[in-house]
Amino acid sequence: MALKLYNTLTRKKEEFEPLEEGKVNIYSCGQTIYLDMHIGNAKTYAAWDILNRYLTWKGYDVFHVMNITDVGHLTDDSDQGEDKVEKEARERGIEPRELVTEQVQRWYEEMDRLNMKTHNVNPRATGHMVEMIEAVKDIKENGYAYEENGTVYFDVMKFHEDHGYPGVGSMNIQELQAGAGGRVKEEEQEEKKSPLDFALWINADPEHIMKWPSPWSEGYPGWHLECSVMSSKYLGKRFDIHTGGVDHIFPHHPNERAQCMAMNNLVEEPVNYWLHSEHMTVEGEKMSKSKGNFYTVREILEKYDAEVVRMFFASSHYRKQVDFNEEALESAESNLEKLYNTLWNVENSEGGEREKLKGEVEKFEKRFEEAMDDDLDTPKAVNELVKFSKKVNKNLDNRKEVLEEAAEKIQELGRVLGLKLNLEEEGGKIPEKAVELLIEIREEFREEGDYERADEVRDVLKEGGIVLEDEGGQTVWKRK
């Protein structure tokens, strides 16, 4: 079966073919490290984590780079405003490097809690200043940049004549020019040849803290340049996949593409497949601090289990807008519980003599792979996982080795989606018979009016991952 991915460069699904057989190089635009990661960031990172896991599962040797932006990302993407890191550090009354150190540590902690695979490299922009200055020199020498008052701009129209711009997405150069004119300050319009031109190196104001010496001025790199330099350094002049959010479709990724081609004298495309993840809404609205619906990962993980959040991410397609709401999370939790219940039942089942499930494991794997090969259709893959789990649960009288093979396949494919599916971590070692016995004991305490001891039994079960619900005079339980 062949994996097909939607390529923003060509605006269609294409069969994936790596540049080097058996090896895949991926660059993902990562965190601008001035605030905690929010739930929308995490949804995007989870999509590329699944991409990495799935390619690895299919047998590829994956090398995945995700950058950390710690300088140069201004409050306005068109070379205007303050540096986001400096602005946040000033508001907190700390040094920018102190802020970055704190936020990087928190980012790693949150990525780990969400079970994101460790990337091969997480390069920071400030660690590549020499390479970025050299890249600006190369772009300038190759005829695609010019200097004005210590700031070096990329000549977009010159590049467009030779290679076409933007190249990523479906925008028209004339429309972009017209729109960009209204967003550029008057003093910058005087400096720039075209309103679409963007800064490669910015001459820093005297009060700017993070700045470095260069042949043009004491300044700092443009945000777009950083990714071009770091991707080229770690993945080469040409690589397989570049990922990001839909907000990167313009101007960030077209500018990256242009810089890579200009500094490396490329005629061929620097990246074969550009993938973009859609935005997330919260209760039907765009996430915004002003609306009070802006949630960080840290806040969400205080309320929801991290594996439930990962199931929620996997339950939506990366190219479709997903709404973050209570109902969706409850659905994700319910599906996760079904998987855990099946795994626990298999582990504690003595099995039987039937072999109805024999051959079903292979069919299940094929359906899962077909879903994932269709542009990472994770919602369909989750559905296949849950359906097969139910089938196993209804056939616990199969031979023990057949049941174990089915359970192992559920775990294997669930982990492709970023789930852990570890019974030990979920307190799933309380045997079903013991649960039923404890529920009987609790009922006896309740009948005697000893509600304190009944609550103690409930708490013991809860610590073991068992939740009780009293419905219509009966007690039902489920495994968390």
C-alpha positions in Angstrom: 0.0 0.0 0.0 1.2 3.5 -0.8 1.0 6.5 1.5 -0.6 9.6 0.0 -0.2 13.0 1.5 -1.9 16.3 0.6 0.9 18.6 -0.7 0.2 22.3 -0.3 2.8 23.0 -2.9 0.7 21.3 -5.6 -2.7 21.4 -3.8 -3.4 17.7 -4.3 -2.8 14.4 -2.7 0.4 12.8 -3.9 2.0 9.4 -3.5 4.9 9.7 -1.0 8.3 8.9 -2.4 11.3 9.8 -0.3 14.4 11.4 -1.9 16.5 8.6 -0.5 15.1 5.1 -0.3 14.1 4.0 3.2 14.9 7.4 4.8 12.7 10.4 5.5 13.8 13.8 6.6 11.2 16.1 8.2 11.4 19.7 9.3 8.6 21.1 11.5 8.1 24.7 12.5 8.1 24.6 16.3 7.4 26.9 19.3 8.2 30.6 19.6 9.3 30.1 23.1 7.9 33.2 24.9 4.6 31.7 26.3 3.4 28.3 27.4 2.3 25.9 24.6 -1.4 26.3 24.0 -3.8 23.5 23.0 -3.8 24.5 19.4 0.1 24.3 19.2 -0.2 20.8 20.7 -2.8 19.6 18.2 -0.4 20.6 15.4 2.6 19.0 17.0 0.6 15.8 17.7 -0.2 15.6 13.9 3.5 15.6 13.0 4.3 13.2 15.9 1.8 10.8 14.3 3.4 11.3 10.9 6.8 10.4 12.4 5.4 7.4 14.2 3.5 6.1 11.1 6.5 6.5 8.8 8.6 4.7 11.3 6.0 1.9 11.6 6.1 1.5 7.8 9.8 0.9 8.0 11.4 4.2 7.2 14.4 5.7 9.1 12.9 9.0 10.1 15.0 12.0 11.0 12.8 14.7 12.5 13.9 18.3 13.3 11.6 20.8 15.1 13.0 24.2 15.8 12.7 26.5 18.8 12.4 30.2 17.9 14.0 32.2 20.7 14.7 35.5 18.8 13.5 37.4 15.7 9.8 36.5 15.7 8.2 40.0 15.8 4.7 40.8 17.1 3.8 41.6 13.4 4.9 39.0 10.9 5.7 41.7 8.3 9.0 42.8 9.9 7.3 45.2 12.3 6.7 45.4 16.1 8.7 44.1 19.0 10.5 40.8 19.4 8.0 38.5 21.2 10.6 37.1 23.6 11.9 40.6 24.5 8.4 42.0 25.0 7.3 39.2 27.3 10.5 39.3 29.3 10.2 43.0 29.8 6.6 42.6 31.0 7.7 40.0 33.5 10.7 42.0 34.6 13.3 39.3 33.7 16.1 38.9 31.1 15.1 37.4 27.7 17.5 34.5 28.1 16.0 33.8 31.6 12.5 33.6 30.0 13.7 31.3 27.2 15.4 28.9 29.7 12.3 28.7 31.7 9.9 28.3 28.8 12.1 25.7 27.0 12.1 23.5 30.1 8.3 23.8 30.4 7.8 23.0 26.7 9.9 19.8 27.0 7.9 18.8 30.1 4.6 19.3 28.4 5.6 17.5 25.2 6.8 14.6 27.3 3.5 14.5 29.2 1.6 14.4 25.9 3.8 11.4 24.8 5.4 13.2 21.9 8.4 11.4 20.5 11.7 13.2 21.1 12.9 14.9 17.9 16.3 14.1 16.6 17.2 17.8 16.9 15.5 20.8 18.5 17.8 23.6 17.2 17.5 27.1 18.6 17.8 30.2 16.4 20.3 31.9 18.7 22.7 28.9 18.4 22.9 29.4 14.6 23.9 33.1 14.2 27.1 32.4 12.3 25.2 30.2 9.8 22.5 32.8 9.4 24.9 35.7 8.7 26.7 33.5 6.1 23.3 32.6 4.5 22.5 36.4 4.1 25.8 36.9 2.5 25.1 34.0 0.0 21.6 35.3 -0.8 23.1 38.8 -1.4 25.9 37.5 -3.6 23.5 35.5 -5.6 21.6 38.6 -6.5 18.4 38.1 -4.4 19.0 40.6 -1.6 19.8 44.3 -1.0 20.8 46.5 1.9 19.2 49.7 3.2 20.3 51.4 6.3 21.8 48.3 7.9 18.8 46.1 7.2 19.0 43.5 4.4 15.9 42.7 2.5 15.0 39.8 0.2 14.2 40.9 -3.3 10.9 39.0 -3.9 10.2 40.3 -7.4 13.7 39.3 -8.7 13.2 35.8 -7.2 9.7 35.6 -8.7 11.1 36.3 -12.2 13.5 33.4 -11.9 11.6 30.8 -9.8 8.0 32.0 -9.1 6.7 33.3 -5.8 5.0 32.4 -3.5 5.2 28.8 -4.7 3.4 27.4 -1.5 -0.4 27.8 -1.4 -2.7 29.3 -4.1 -2.0 33.0 -3.8 -1.5 35.3 -6.8 1.7 37.6 -6.8 -0.3 40.7 -7.9 -2.9 40.3 -5.3 -0.2 39.7 -2.7 1.6 42.9 -3.7 -1.6 45.0 -3.5 -2.5 43.6 -0.1 1.0 44.0 1.3 1.2 47.7 0.5 -1.3 48.5 3.1 0.5 46.6 5.8 4.0 48.2 5.5 5.0 51.3 7.4 5.7 54.4 5.4 9.4 54.4 6.3 9.7 50.8 5.3 8.0 51.5 2.0 10.7 54.0 1.2 13.4 51.4 1.9 11.8 48.4 0.1 11.7 47.8 -3.6 8.4 45.9 -3.2 6.0 45.8 -0.2 6.4 42.0 -0.4 10.2 42.2 0.3 11.0 40.8 3.8 13.9 41.3 6.1 16.8 38.8 6.2 18.8 40.8 8.8 17.3 43.7 10.8 19.2 46.7 12.1 18.4 46.7 15.8 17.2 49.8 17.6 19.5 51.0 20.4 17.2 49.7 23.1 16.9 46.2 21.5 18.6 43.7 23.8 19.2 40.6 21.6 21.5 41.7 18.8 24.7 40.5 17.2 27.4 42.1 15.0 27.3 41.6 11.3 28.7 43.1 8.1 25.6 45.3 7.8 24.7 46.3 11.3 24.4 45.2 14.9 21.1 43.5 14.6 19.3 40.2 14.5 17.9 37.7 11.9 14.5 37.7 10.3 12.1 35.1 11.6 11.8 33.4 8.1 15.6 33.1 7.7 16.0 31.1 10.8 14.0 28.1 9.6 15.7 28.0 6.2 19.1 28.0 7.8 18.4 25.3 10.4 16.5 23.0 8.0 19.4 23.2 5.5 22.0 22.6 8.1 20.4 19.5 9.6 18.6 18.0 6.6 20.5 19.3 3.6 19.7 21.6 0.6 16.7 19.4 -0.3 14.6 17.2 2.0 11.3 15.3 2.0 8.7 16.9 4.2 8.2 20.4 5.8 5.3 20.8 8.2 3.5 23.6 10.0 0.2 25.2 10.7 -2.1 26.8 8.1 -1.0 30.2 9.3 2.5 29.4 7.9 1.1 29.0 4.3 1.8 32.7 3.9 4.1 34.4 4.4 6.4 32.1 6.4 6.7 29.1 4.2 6.9 30.9 0.8 9.7 33.0 2.3 11.5 29.9 3.6 11.2 28.3 0.2 12.6 31.4 -1.6 15.5 31.7 0.8 16.5 28.1 0.5 16.5 28.3 -3.2 18.4 31.6 -3.2 21.1 30.8 -0.7 21.7 27.3 -2.1 21.5 28.2 -5.8 18.7 25.6 -6.3 16.6 25.2 -9.4 14.7 22.2 -8.0 12.2 22.6 -5.2 14.0 22.5 -1.7 11.1 20.5 -0.2 9.0 17.8 -1.9 6.0 17.8 0.4 4.6 20.8 2.4 2.0 19.7 5.0 -0.2 22.1 7.0 -2.4 21.5 10.0 -5.7 23.3 10.4 -6.6 25.6 13.3 -8.5 24.6 16.4 -11.6 26.4 17.7 -12.9 26.3 21.3 -16.6 25.9 21.8 -17.1 27.0 18.2 -15.0 30.2 18.4 -11.4 31.0 17.5 -9.1 30.7 20.5 -8.4 34.1 21.9 -7.2 35.5 25.2 -9.7 38.4 24.9 -12.6 36.0 24.6 -11.4 34.0 27.6 -11.2 30.7 25.7 -7.4 30.5 25.4 -6.1 27.3 27.1 -2.6 26.3 27.6 -1.6 22.6 27.7 -0.6 22.9 31.3 -4.1 24.1 32.2 -5.8 21.4 30.2 -3.7 18.6 31.7 -4.8 19.7 35.2 -8.3 18.7 34.2 -7.9 15.9 31.6 -5.7 12.9 31.4 -2.9 13.4 28.8 -3.8 10.2 27.0 -7.4 11.3 26.6 -6.1 14.5 25.0 -3.9 12.5 22.6 -7.0 10.4 21.7 -8.9 13.6 21.1 -6.1 14.8 18.7 -6.1 11.5 16.9 -9.9 11.6 16.5 -9.7 14.6 14.1 -8.0 14.9 10.8 -5.0 17.2 10.7 -6.3 19.1 7.7 -9.8 19.7 9.3 -10.7 22.3 11.8 -11.5 20.7 15.1 -13.5 22.1 18.0 -12.1 21.7 21.5 -15.1 21.0 23.8 -16.4 18.9 26.6 -18.4 16.5 24.5 -15.4 15.8 22.2 -13.1 15.0 25.1 -15.7 12.8 26.7 -16.0 10.9 23.5 -12.2 10.5 23.3 -12.2 9.3 26.9 -14.9 6.8 26.3 -13.1 5.3 23.3 -9.8 5.1 25.3 -11.6 3.3 28.1 -13.0 0.8 25.6 -9.4 0.0 24.5 -8.2 -0.4 28.1 -11.1 -2.6 29.1 -10.4 -4.9 26.2 -6.7 -5.1 27.1 -7.5 -5.8 30.7 -10.1 -8.4 29.8 -7.6 -10.2 27.6 -4.9 -10.1 30.2 -7.2 -11.6 32.8 -9.1 -14.0 30.6 -8.3 -17.7 30.8 -9.3 -18.0 27.1 -11.2 -20.9 25.5 -11.0 -23.2 22.6 -12.5 -21.1 19.8 -10.4 -19.4 17.1 -12.9 -17.0 15.6 -10.4 -14.1 15.9 -7.7 -16.0 13.9 -7.1 -14.0 10.7 -9.0 -11.0 12.0 -5.8 -9.4 13.3 -4.4 -9.2 9.8 -7.6 -7.8 8.4 -7.7 -5.2 11.1 -4.1 -4.1 10.4 -4.9 -3.8 6.7 -7.9 -1.5 7.4 -5.9 0.6 9.8 -3.1 1.0 7.2 -5.5 1.9 4.4 -6.9 4.6 6.6 -3.5 6.1 7.5 -2.3 5.8 3.9 -5.1 8.1 2.9 -3.4 11.4 4.0 -3.2 10.2 7.6 -6.9 9.6 8.1 -6.6 9.2 11.9 -10.3 9.5 12.7 -11.0 6.4 10.5 -7.9 4.7 12.1 -9.3 5.3 15.6 -12.7 4.0 14.4 -11.0 0.8 13.2 -9.2 0.5 16.5 -12.3 0.8 18.6 -14.3 -1.6 16.3 -11.7 -4.3 16.5 -11.4 -3.8 20.3 -15.2 -4.5 20.6 -14.9 -7.6 18.5 -12.1 -8.9 20.7 -14.2 -8.2 23.8 -17.0 -10.3 22.4 -14.8 -13.2 21.7 -12.9 -13.7 25.0 -13.6 -17.5 24.7 -11.0 -17.7 21.9 -7.6 -19.4 22.5 -5.4 -17.3 24.9 -2.6 -16.9 22.3 -5.1 -15.6 19.7 -6.4 -13.1 22.3 -2.9 -12.0 23.2 -2.0 -11.5 19.5 -5.1 -9.3 19.1 -4.3 -7.3 22.2 -0.7 -6.7 21.1 -1.9 -5.5 17.7 -4.3 -3.0 19.4 -1.4 -1.7 21.5 1.0 -1.6 18.5 -1.4 0.4 16.3 -2.7 2.6 19.1 0.9 3.7 19.8 1.2 4.7 16.1 -1.5 7.3 17.1 0.5 8.5 20.1 -1.4 6.5 22.7 0.4 4.6 25.5 -2.0 1.8 26.2 0.0 0.6 29.2 -2.2 -1.3 31.7 0.4 -0.8 34.4 0.2 3.0 34.2 -3.6 2.9 34.2 -4.0 0.9 37.4 -5.5 -1.8 35.4 -4.3 -4.6 37.6 -7.4 -4.9 39.8 -9.0 -8.2 38.7 -12.6 -8.0 37.6 -13.7 -10.5 40.3 -12.1 -8.3 42.9 -13.9 -5.3 41.6 -17.2 -7.1 41.8 -16.4 -8.3 45.3 -15.5 -4.8 46.5 -18.8 -3.4 45.0 -20.7 -6.1 47.0 -18.9 -5.1 50.2 -19.7 -1.4 49.5 -23.4 -2.3 49.0 -23.4 -4.0 52.3 -21.9 -1.0 54.0 -24.6 1.2 52.3 -27.4 -1.1 53.4 -26.1 -0.9 57.0 -26.0 2.9 56.7 -22.2 3.0 57.1 -21.6 5.5 54.3 -18.2 6.5 55.5 -16.8 3.0 54.9 -18.7 2.7 51.7 -17.0 5.8 50.5 -13.6 4.3 51.5 -14.3 1.4 49.2 -15.2 3.7 46.4 -11.9 5.6 46.9 -9.9 2.4 46.9 -11.4 1.5 43.6 -10.9 5.0 42.2 -7.2 4.8 43.0 -7.1 1.6 41.1 -8.6 3.2 38.0 -12.2 2.0 38.6 -15.0 4.5 38.5 -18.4 3.6 40.0 -21.7 5.1 38.9 -25.0 4.5 40.8 -27.8 4.3 38.3 -31.4 3.3 38.9 -30.6 1.5 42.2 -27.7 -0.4 40.6 -24.0 0.2 40.6 -22.1 0.0 37.3 -18.4 0.4 36.9 -15.9 1.3 34.2 -12.2 1.3 34.0 -10.5 4.7 33.5 
